[in-house]
Amino acid sequence: MDIWMTWCTRVSKCKHCSNDIVSGTPMVMGKLWRKHSTGVTPPSVMRFPLVFRWHPQCWVDQGILSLKDYAEVHRDRHRPRLLLTDEQRLVRKRLIGRWRTYRFRMRVAMESNDMDYLRKLVENMRQVALEIEQVGGMPKKWAEML
């Protein structure tokens, strides 16, 4: 829906309160585009707009009324940050990098079937997992691998 504010050029009805919007006063306009199939062959689609007009205060009021239907929730777009100092954050980053290195080496070792080297890598990964427990906890995916 497109919404904009403009000056009323003719008397219109408010969508919210059904009172007249007097010519020369500000109003909020909304346009919603719809599609309708005509049912002929070849199929064609007609587009037509639905136009809404509100008093500025009525538009705000109906917006607030629609917000009451939803619970007030503060959502962050990102995963919550761990409460770590800069030093702990650096140590954690290095441990995660070491884990990734071991994962890559493990894939290479699996292709060559070097079991002794694989056992050594798994032991090293367990050691990294124990170290990272002290710096913010172990990631969930790591627990699945060990």
ChimeraX attribute file (.defattr): number of C-alpha atoms within 10 A of each C-alpha:
attribute: neighborCount
match mode: 1-to-1
recipient: residues
	/A:1	9
	/A:2	9
	/A:3	13
	/A:4	10
	/A:5	14
	/A:6	13
	/A:7	13
	/A:8	18
	/A:9	13
	/A:10	12
	/A:11	12
	/A:12	18
	/A:13	16
	/A:14	20
	/A:15	17
	/A:16	15
	/A:17	12
	/A:18	12
	/A:19	12
	/A:20	14
	/A:21	19
	/A:22	16
	/A:23	13
	/A:24	12
	/A:25	14
	/A:26	16
	/A:27	23
	/A:28	20
	/A:29	21
	/A:30	15
	/A:31	15
	/A:32	12
	/A:33	11
	/A:34	11
	/A:35	10
	/A:36	10
	/A:37	10
	/A:38	11
	/A:39	9
	/A:40	8
	/A:41	6
	/A:42	6
	/A:43	8
	/A:44	11
	/A:45	12
	/A:46	9
	/A:47	10
	/A:48	12
	/A:49	12
	/A:50	10
	/A:51	14
	/A:52	16
	/A:53	23
	/A:54	25
	/A:55	26
	/A:56	16
	/A:57	12
	/A:58	17
	/A:59	19
	/A:60	13
	/A:61	13
	/A:62	14
	/A:63	11
	/A:64	11
	/A:65	11
	/A:66	10
	/A:67	11
	/A:68	9
	/A:69	8
	/A:70	8
	/A:71	7
	/A:72	8
	/A:73	6
	/A:74	6
	/A:75	6
	/A:76	7
	/A:77	6
	/A:78	6
	/A:79	6
	/A:80	7
	/A:81	6
	/A:82	10
	/A:83	10
	/A:84	12
	/A:85	10
	/A:86	9
	/A:87	10
	/A:88	15
	/A:89	15
	/A:90	13
	/A:91	15
	/A:92	22
	/A:93	14
	/A:94	13
	/A:95	18
	/A:96	17
	/A:97	12
	/A:98	14
	/A:99	20
	/A:100	13
	/A:101	13
	/A:102	19
	/A:103	15
	/A:104	10
	/A:105	14
	/A:106	19
	/A:107	12
	/A:108	13
	/A:109	16
	/A:110	12
	/A:111	8
	/A:112	9
	/A:113	11
	/A:114	12
	/A:115	11
	/A:116	9
	/A:117	14
	/A:118	18
	/A:119	12
	/A:120	13
	/A:121	19
	/A:122	16
	/A:123	13
	/A:124	15
	/A:125	22
	/A:126	17
	/A:127	12
	/A:128	18
	/A:129	20
	/A:130	13
	/A:131	16
	/A:132	20
	/A:133	12
	/A:134	11
	/A:135	20
	/A:136	14
	/A:137	13
	/A:138	17
	/A:139	12
	/A:140	8
	/A:141	8
	/A:142	12
	/A:143	10
	/A:144	7
	/A:145	9
	/A:146	10
